[in-house]
Amino acid sequence: MSLLDDFRETHDGLVIEPAKPTDYDRVGDITVDAYLAAGHFSDPQHQYLQFVRQVAERAQKAEVYVARRGEHTIASMTLVPFGNDYADIAREGELEIRMLSVDPSVQRSGAGRAMVVAAVERARGLSGVHTVSLTTGADWVAARALYESLGFVRREERDWYVPNTDILLLVYTLTVE
């Protein structure tokens, strides 16, 4: 997989395309803001939030995408295949969605849905990929409803806990063959 693949999708007035280096700070801000607004973290200096801000490093190893509405970058996600350093749950033949985030000021505008649909389209265009997988929080009701409405199926046997915590993460998959 390469960002040089010219993948570009348009959904509901959004343009979804690979992030450029000039987008990296915005991608980090969107991700941190979305996680804080959702109450997933209370400290903006949390170690994981510092990790998600390292977009330039992530983009060297994974595909980072943005969604733009006009001139504004409003959402981002990272796509990683099995075996990638950034993969948490991807198995052979899977493309994993990571760090899907929508600017809190435009949440519920369809941007998250458009990003997931674009990820599925990206997976369909990759040789050897038959499934899209992702992890979501057990109490992230809106996110779970979105994934289920798009046909993703919960895989309880693959659920896992954030290391050294009692935070349960749920795994969903969608077959794309």
Secondary structure, DSSP 8 states (H G I E B T S, - for coil): --GGG---EEETTEEEEE--GGGHHHHHHHHHHHHHHTTS-S-TT-HHHHHHT-HHHHHTTSEEEEEEETTEEEEEEEEEETT-TT-SS--TTEEEEEEEEE-GGGTTSSHHHHHHHHHHHHHHTSTT--EEEEEEETT-HHHHHHHHHTT-EE-GGG-EE-TTS--EEEEEEEE--
